[in-house]
Amino acid sequence: MFYYWLAPLGKQFILFNLFNYIAFRAAGAGVTALVLCFVVGPAVIRRLRAHKIGQIIRAEGPASHQGKRGTPTMGGLVIIFATLVPTLLWARVDNRMVMVAMLATLWMGAIGFLDDYLKIVQGKSRGLVAKWKLVGQCTFGLVLGLYLLFFPVVPATIIPATATTVPFFKYLVVNFAPLLFVGFVVFVITAWSNAVNLTDGLDGLAAGLTAVAAAAFAVFAYLFGRVDFTSYLNLIYLPGAGELAVFCAALMGAALGFLWFNAHPAEVFMGDTGSLAIGGAFGTVAILLKAEFLLVLIGGVFVAEAVSVMLQTSVYKWFKRTRGREYADAHKVFRMAPLHHHFEKHGWAETTVVTRFWILGILCGLVALATLKVR
C-alpha cells in the first residue's frame, strides 16, 4: 500500500522515491514485522495463557521437556500476522507472486490452527487426523500446481511454466510433463510444511532457522527480479520476483520477533499453526522462484530433520516385520527422532543443540548463496 500512496509523491518530494526501491521496502517490511511481534506478542501470550491453551508434551520425549507442559502454544498466529500485515503495507499487492505466497501462508496456517485447536482446546489427543491434514496440504499443492500450469506467473518465453532451475548450472532447467509438474508441486508443498513442523521441537530452533532461510530467499528473490544482476550472474530473469523479497523479509522479521519470546526458556510455542504456515510459505516461494532444488540447500537442516524421521520409521518397521519388535527396539538408527532429540539423548543441552543447528542453518544459507557464482 505504501508503494501506491507514497511512491507517486517522489515527483514533488525526492525522499519518497525510496518507495520505488524494493530493497528499501523489504527492509521496511522486516523492521515492521519485528516491531509488530514486539507489540502484539505479549498480548497474544497473555490471551493464550488465560484460555489455558498450553503445550502437550509426549511422555516418550526427553525428560527435560516435561517442565514445558502448559506453556502457551499456537503462537504461530503472531508470525502469520506479523508476516502478512507488513507484506500488505510494503509490497506491491498487484504482484501475483506475492498474493500466492500470502495465500499459501494463510492456507497452511489454517490447517495448523485447526490441528492445534482440536488437540489443545477440544482435548483430542490426535488433533486433526493425519489423513485429513495431508488432504489439506495436498489440496493446496494441487490448486497451486494447476494455477501455475494454466496461469503462469512468468512468461513462457522466459522459462516454461513446468520448468525449474538447477543449482550450480547456468541456464540449465528441468522441464516436467504437465501432470508430473503438478505432482512435483504437491510434493514440495507437503514435504516442506511437514519438514518445518518436525523441526519445531526445541525452544527457538524452528524460529531461528526460519529467519536464516527467509533472509537467504529474500536475497535470491531480489536478484532473480533484477535484469542486471541476472545477466551478470548467469541467472534466469523472473519479472516480478523481486517483490517476493518483501514477503521474505517480512517473514524473517516475524521469525526474529517471535524468537524474542520463543528463545529458551520459551514463553510461547508456534505450534502447528506457525510451523505449517512457514513450511507452506517456503515451499511456495521456492516454486514461484523456480528454485525448488535450491530450497534443499537453503533448508538443509529442515531436510535432515525430516529425513531422520523417515529413516527412523522405515528402518524400525522393517526390523519389526522381519525380526520382531525387540530387535527393532534395540537397533534404531537414532536414539530418538527427529534429529534434534537424538542429540539431546546423547547428552547435549537443549541450548547447545539449538545453537549448533542455527550454525548449520547459516552454513546452508551461505552454501546456497555460493551457487550464485559457482556455475
C-alpha positions in Angstrom: 0.0 0.0 0.0 2.8 2.4 0.8 4.1 2.0 -2.7 0.8 3.2 -4.2 0.4 6.0 -1.7 3.9 7.4 -1.3 5.9 6.5 -4.4 3.9 8.9 -6.6 4.9 11.7 -4.2 8.5 11.3 -5.3 7.9 13.7 -8.1 7.4 16.5 -5.6 9.5 15.2 -2.6 12.6 13.3 -3.6 12.6 11.4 -0.2 9.5 9.4 -1.3 11.5 8.0 -4.3 12.8 5.4 -1.8 9.4 3.6 -2.1 10.3 2.8 -5.7 13.2 0.6 -4.5 12.5 -3.0 -3.5 15.5 -3.1 -1.1 14.1 -0.2 0.9 10.6 -1.7 1.0 12.0 -5.1 2.0 13.9 -3.6 4.9 10.8 -1.7 5.9 8.8 -4.9 5.9 11.4 -6.7 8.0 11.5 -3.9 10.6 7.7 -3.6 10.7 7.3 -7.3 11.2 9.8 -7.2 14.1 8.0 -4.3 15.8 4.6 -5.9 15.3 5.8 -9.0 17.1 7.1 -6.9 20.0 3.7 -5.1 20.2 1.2 -8.0 19.8 3.3 -10.8 21.1 2.8 -10.1 24.9 -0.9 -9.6 24.4 -1.3 -12.9 22.5 0.7 -14.8 25.1 -1.5 -13.4 27.9 -4.6 -14.4 26.0 -3.3 -17.9 25.3 -2.4 -18.3 28.9 -5.7 -17.0 30.1 -7.5 -19.6 28.0 -5.2 -22.3 29.1 -4.0 -23.1 25.6 -0.9 -24.9 26.6 1.5 -27.3 25.0 1.0 -31.0 25.4 4.3 -32.9 26.0 4.7 -36.5 24.9 5.6 -38.9 27.7 8.2 -40.7 25.5 10.0 -37.4 24.8 13.2 -36.2 26.7 12.6 -35.9 30.4 13.8 -32.3 30.4 10.8 -31.3 28.2 8.2 -32.3 30.9 8.7 -28.9 32.5 7.4 -27.2 29.3 3.9 -28.7 29.8 1.3 -26.0 29.7 3.5 -23.4 28.0 1.2 -21.3 25.7 1.2 -22.6 22.1 -0.5 -21.5 18.8 1.9 -18.5 18.9 2.2 -19.0 15.2 -0.7 -16.6 14.9 1.8 -13.9 15.8 4.1 -15.0 13.0 1.3 -15.1 10.4 0.0 -11.7 11.5 3.5 -10.1 11.5 4.3 -11.5 8.1 1.1 -10.7 6.2 0.4 -7.2 7.5 3.9 -5.8 6.6 3.7 -7.5 3.3 0.4 -5.8 2.5 1.9 -2.5 3.7 5.2 -2.6 1.8 4.8 -4.9 -1.2 3.0 -4.3 -4.4 -0.2 -6.2 -3.9 -0.9 -6.3 -7.6 2.0 -8.8 -7.9 0.6 -12.3 -8.3 3.7 -14.0 -6.7 3.2 -12.0 -3.5 -0.5 -12.8 -3.4 0.1 -16.6 -3.9 2.8 -16.6 -1.2 0.4 -14.9 1.2 -2.4 -17.3 0.3 -0.1 -20.3 1.0 0.8 -18.9 4.4 -2.9 -18.5 5.3 -4.0 -21.8 3.9 -1.3 -23.9 5.7 -1.7 -21.8 8.8 -5.4 -22.6 8.9 -4.6 -26.3 8.7 -2.2 -26.0 11.6 -4.6 -23.8 13.6 -7.3 -26.5 13.2 -4.9 -29.2 14.3 -3.8 -27.2 17.4 -7.4 -26.3 18.2 -8.6 -29.8 18.1 -5.6 -31.1 20.1 -5.5 -28.5 22.8 -8.9 -26.7 23.1 -11.1 -29.7 22.2 -8.8 -32.2 24.0 -8.5 -34.6 21.1 -5.0 -36.1 21.6 -4.5 -36.8 17.9 -5.6 -33.3 16.8 -6.5 -33.2 13.2 -6.2 -36.8 11.9 -3.0 -37.1 9.8 -5.0 -38.2 6.8 -7.1 -35.0 6.7 -4.1 -32.9 7.4 -2.4 -34.4 4.4 -5.5 -33.9 2.3 -5.5 -30.2 3.2 -1.8 -29.9 2.2 -2.1 -31.8 -1.0 -5.2 -29.8 -2.0 -3.3 -26.6 -1.8 -0.4 -28.1 -3.7 -2.9 -29.3 -6.4 -4.6 -25.9 -6.6 -1.2 -24.1 -6.8 0.2 -26.6 -9.4 -2.9 -26.2 -11.7 -2.9 -22.4 -11.3 0.7 -22.1 -12.3 0.1 -24.5 -15.2 -2.8 -22.6 -16.7 -1.9 -19.1 -15.5 1.9 -18.9 -15.4 3.4 -16.1 -13.3 6.4 -15.9 -15.6 6.1 -15.6 -19.4 6.7 -18.9 -21.2 9.1 -17.0 -23.5 11.5 -16.8 -20.5 11.0 -20.2 -18.9 8.3 -22.8 -19.3 5.6 -22.9 -16.5 6.5 -26.6 -15.9 10.3 -26.0 -15.6 12.6 -25.5 -12.7 16.3 -24.4 -12.4 19.2 -26.4 -11.1 21.8 -25.0 -8.7 25.4 -24.9 -9.8 24.4 -24.9 -13.5 23.7 -21.7 -15.5 20.6 -21.8 -17.7 20.1 -25.5 -17.0 16.4 -26.3 -16.4 14.4 -29.4 -15.8 11.2 -29.4 -17.7 8.4 -31.6 -16.3 5.5 -33.0 -18.1 2.3 -31.1 -17.0 0.9 -33.8 -14.8 4.3 -34.6 -13.3 4.8 -30.9 -12.6 1.6 -30.7 -10.6 2.6 -33.8 -8.7 6.0 -32.2 -8.0 4.4 -29.0 -6.7 2.2 -31.1 -4.4 5.2 -33.0 -3.1 7.2 -29.8 -2.4 4.4 -28.1 -0.5 3.6 -31.2 1.5 7.2 -32.1 2.2 8.2 -28.6 3.4 5.2 -27.9 5.5 5.9 -31.2 7.4 9.7 -30.6 7.5 9.3 -27.4 9.4 6.7 -28.9 11.6 9.1 -31.7 12.5 11.9 -29.3 13.2 9.8 -27.3 15.7 10.7 -29.3 18.8 13.1 -27.2 20.8 13.0 -23.6 22.1 13.9 -21.2 19.3 15.0 -23.9 16.8 12.5 -23.5 14.1 12.2 -19.8 14.5 15.9 -19.2 14.2 16.3 -21.4 11.2 13.2 -19.7 9.6 14.9 -16.3 9.9 18.1 -17.6 8.3 16.2 -19.3 5.4 13.9 -16.4 4.8 16.9 -14.0 4.6 18.5 -16.2 2.0 15.3 -16.4 0.0 14.9 -12.6 0.2 18.4 -12.3 -1.4 17.6 -14.7 -4.2 14.2 -13.2 -4.9 15.7 -9.7 -5.2 18.4 -11.0 -7.5 16.1 -13.0 -9.7 13.9 -9.9 -10.2 16.8 -7.7 -11.5 17.8 -7.8 -15.2 21.3 -6.5 -14.5 22.1 -9.0 -11.7 20.7 -12.0 -13.5 22.7 -11.1 -16.6 25.9 -10.7 -14.6 25.4 -13.9 -12.6 24.0 -16.1 -15.4 20.6 -16.5 -13.8 17.2 -16.6 -15.4 15.4 -13.3 -15.0 11.9 -13.6 -13.4 9.9 -10.5 -13.9 8.1 -9.5 -10.6 10.1 -11.9 -8.5 11.8 -9.0 -6.6 8.5 -8.3 -4.8 8.9 -11.7 -3.1 11.9 -10.2 -1.3 9.5 -8.0 0.6 7.5 -11.0 1.7 10.6 -13.0 2.7 11.9 -10.0 4.6 8.6 -9.8 6.5 8.8 -13.5 7.3 12.4 -13.0 8.5 11.4 -10.1 10.7 8.4 -12.1 12.1 10.6 -15.1 12.9 13.1 -12.9 14.7 10.4 -11.1 16.6 8.8 -14.4 17.6 12.2 -15.7 18.6 12.3 -13.0 21.3 9.5 -14.8 23.1 10.4 -18.3 21.9 14.1 -18.4 23.0 14.9 -20.7 25.8 13.1 -20.8 28.2 10.3 -20.3 25.8 7.3 -18.2 26.8 5.3 -19.4 23.8 5.5 -22.1 21.1 4.4 -21.6 17.5 2.5 -24.8 17.3 1.4 -26.4 14.0 -0.3 -23.0 13.3 3.2 -21.5 12.8 5.2 -24.4 11.5 2.8 -25.4 8.8 2.4 -21.8 7.7 6.2 -21.3 7.5 6.8 -24.5 5.6 4.0 -23.8 3.1 5.4 -20.3 2.6 8.9 -21.6 1.9 7.7 -24.3 -0.5 5.6 -21.8 -2.4 8.3 -19.2 -2.7 10.7 -21.8 -4.0 8.2 -22.9 -6.6 7.5 -19.4 -7.7 11.2 -18.7 -8.0 11.8 -21.9 -10.0 14.2 -22.8 -7.2 12.8 -26.0 -5.7 16.2 -27.7 -5.7 17.8 -24.7 -4.2 15.4 -25.0 -1.3 17.1 -28.2 -0.3 20.4 -26.3 0.2 18.8 -23.3 2.0 16.8 -25.5 4.3 19.4 -28.3 4.8 18.6 -28.6 8.5 14.9 -28.9 7.8 15.7 -31.7 5.3 17.9 -33.5 7.8 15.2 -33.4 10.4 12.6 -34.8 8.0 14.9 -37.5 6.7 15.8 -38.6 10.2 12.1 -39.3 10.9 11.5 -41.1 7.7 14.7 -43.2 8.1 13.9 -44.0 11.7 10.3 -45.0 10.9 11.2 -47.0 7.9 14.0 -49.0 9.5 12.0 -49.7 12.6 9.0 -51.0 10.6 11.3 -53.2 8.5 13.1 -54.7 11.5 9.8 -55.2 13.4 8.3 -57.0 10.4 11.3 -59.2 9.6 13.0 -59.8 13.0 10.4 -58.8 15.7 9.7 -55.8 17.9 12.5 -56.5 20.4 15.2 -56.4 17.7 13.6 -53.3 16.2 13.7 -51.5 19.6 17.4 -52.4 20.1 18.5 -51.4 16.6 17.1 -47.9 16.0 19.0 -45.7 13.7 18.7 -42.7 16.1 18.1 -42.7 19.8 15.1 -40.6 19.1 13.7 -38.8 16.1 13.6 -36.0 14.9 17.3 -35.5 14.8 17.4 -32.8 17.5 16.1 -35.2 20.0 18.8 -37.7 19.1 21.5 -35.2 20.2 19.5 -34.4 23.4 19.6 -38.2 24.2 23.4 -38.0 23.7 23.6 -35.5 26.5 23.7 -32.2 24.6 21.9 -29.4 26.4 18.9 -28.0 24.6 20.5 -24.7 24.0 23.6 -26.4 22.6 21.6 -28.3 20.1 19.7 -25.2 19.0 22.8 -23.0 18.7 24.7 -25.7 16.7 21.7 -26.3 14.4 21.5 -22.5 13.8 25.1 -22.5 12.8 24.5 -25.3 10.4 21.5 -23.4 9.1 23.6 -20.3 8.4 26.2 -22.6 6.7 23.5 -24.0 4.5 22.4 -20.5 3.6 25.9 -19.5 2.7 26.4 -22.6 0.6 23.2 -21.7 -1.3 24.4 -18.2 -1.9 27.7 -19.5 -3.2 25.8 -21.2 -6.0 25.3 -17.7 -7.5 29.0 -17.7 -8.6 29.7 -21.4 -8.7 28.2 -22.1 -12.1 
